[in-house]
């Protein structure tokens, strides 16, 4: 039994090292993206979302790879905007759902055969959004309405992550993203950004 376990561990270890023998890999990723909206907010609530992509990984030099692809990323969250002096109504809560086509471009460095680090950007192109607000007017009446805010069609999100290539065709990863552009085009002086933490699994063909 002990010999079988040792052989299995050696096979897994050698298989995880196989990525260093190939110049190109292709595959797909599925992730749980915990997102929220940060910036000029009083409070926010994180929301579980979906991320998926197909990717290519190409060797640049030794254990340094270019990791890129195209995917679908759900982002946004529920938050309370900061109060604006002199406003005739108060936004108690805003629920923003923004969906993007994502093009990740990252440098991936493998360490000790199967541990890797990512550093790069996600280029996010808007494909859909829904923004709703809970409003309180001067009379104290509370009601829900669709927001008049316009979502910016592009967002640039630096990303950093760490992952584990635990088998030849499988890896698990944790990554963090922070949008650098204001989500909305017409929100006055307020600046709010997408932010997310993602746990994902990738399959390499």
N, C-alpha and C positions, 0 to 999 in steps of 0.2 A: 504493500500500500504506500509506504514511504517513497519507494522508487517511482511509482506512478505519479505521485504528487510532484516530485523533483523534475521528472521528465515534462510534465504539463507546465510547470513554471518556466522551465528553460525554453520550451516551445513558445510560450507567450512572450517572454523576454526577447527572443530572437525575432519573433514576428513583429513586435513593436518597433524593432530597429530597421525593419525593411524599408521604411520611408526614405532612409538615407541612401538607398540603392537606386531609386527611381528619380527621374528628372521632372516628371509630371504626374499629378494625381487629379482625379475628378471625383466629385461626390455630392452629397446633399446634407443639409443641416435642418434640424427641428429644435426650436428652443422655447422656453418659457421666459417671457420678457416682463419683468416687474417694472412698470413705468410710472412716472409722476411728472408733474409740472412744477418747476422751481423758478425762483426769481422774485419778482415783486408780488409776493403772495403772503397772506396772513397764516394760512394753513393749507395742507394738501393731504390727499389720500392716494396711496399707491394702488395700482390696478394691474391684475395679471393679464397679460396679452400674449399673442402668438408671434413668433418669428420663424421664417423658413427660407431657405435659399438652396440654390445649386452653385457649386463652386469649382474653381480650378486652383491647384497649388503647383507652382513652378519653381524649381531650384534656381537661385541666383548665384550662390557661392557656398560650397560645402553644406552646412546645415542651415543656411539662411534661405528662406523661400518667400516668394510673392504669393499671397493668398487673396484671391479676388473672386467675384461672382455676381449674381443677381438674385434678389430675394424680395420677400414681402414682409413688411414690418408694421405691426400695430403699435401705436404709441398714444400718448395723452394721459389724462387722469382727471380727477375731481379736485378742485381747489377753491379757496376763498380769496378773491382779489383784495389788494390793499384798498382801504377807504380813500375816496377822492373828495377833498374839501369842496363844498358848494354843490355837490351832485344832488339832483332832484329825486333820485332813487338809489337804493343800495343793492348791489349784487351780493346776495348772501352766499351763493355757491355757483360755480360754473363747471359744467361737465363737458370736457373736450375729448373727442375721439378723433384722432388723425391717423390716416393710413398712408403708407409710403411704399413705393418701389425703391428698394435699397440696393446700392452698389458698393459693397465693402472693398476697400483697397488697403491691405495691411501687410506689414513685414512680419514674417513668422520665423522665429529662431528656436531651433530644437536644442535642448540641453540634456545631456545624459541620456541620449537615445530616444526617450519617449516623453519627456517633459518639454513643453514649449511655451513661449511668450509671444503675444501679439501686440503690435503697436501700429496704429494707422487711423483711417477715417472711414465713416459711412456717409456716402452721398445719398441723401433721401429726397425722392421726387414725389410730391403729393399726388395721390390718386383718389382720395375721398376724405370727407370730414363731416362731423356732426357736432355742433356746439349748442348747448342748451344752458339757460341761466335760471336761477331762482331769485326773483326780484322782490324787494320791499319798497313800496312807494312812500310818499310823504304822509299819507293817511294811515300807514301801518298795514296796508293790504299786502299779502304775499301771493305771488303767482309765478308760474313757470312760462318761459317763452323761448323761442329759438333766437339765438344770438345773431346780431348783425356783424359780428367780427369776421374778418376775412383771413383765412389761413395762408401764410406765405407758401408759395409753390415749391420751395427748396429749403432743405435744412442740411447743414454740415455738422456732423457729430464725430469728434475725436473718440477713438475707442482704444481701450487697453484690456488685455485679458491674459489668462493663464489656463493651460489645458494639459491633459494627460492622454497620450496616445497609448491606450492600454492593450491594444491588439492591432494587427496589421490593418484592419479595415474599420476600426472604431476609435473614437476619441470623445472625451467629455471636456467641457470648457465652462469657465465663468468669466464674464466680461462686463465692463462698465462703459456706458456711453453718456456723453453730455452734449446736447445741442448748443451750438455757438450763436445761432441766429434767433431773433425774436420770432415766436410762432406766428404771431398775428401782425398784419400789415397796418391795421387801423385802430390800434389800442392806445393811442396817445403816447404819453411818456412811459407807460408801463412796459416792462420787459419781462417776458416769461419764456422759459426754455424747456425743451424736452430733456428728460433724464431717465436712465434705465439701468437695471442690473439684470443680466441674462444668464440662465443656466441652459446649456444646449448639449446635444449629442450630434455627432457627425459620422456619416458612413462614407468610407473611401472605396471607390470602385477599383 
